[in-house]
Amino acid sequence: MASKTLARPVWWKNTFFLFGILLVIIALIGLVRGESAIRDPGQIREGRLVMINLLAAVLMIANGLVSHRLAIQAYEEANGPED
């Protein structure tokens, strides 16, 4: 049985990037409309929700960078580098 060659990993399929971008959008909404716009129903009132979302976005994007680089490295080890 012939093995199928894998497609080169693309960044936009990595969910860490997608969730990071979503968290940035949520933080921007919080900056523009106020923290009450991004607070969950029933959530206690606390400050710094925008900063918490921005920090979470940075961590998600950093995780995306690491996992994407590892995926590219594994792809190149299996298939050889593309020029």
Buried (B, 14 or more C-beta within 10 A) or exposed (E): EEEEEEEEBEEEEBEBBBBBBBBBEBBBBBBEEEBEEBBEEEEEEEEEBBEBBBEBBEBBBEBBBEBBEEBBEEBEEEEEEEE
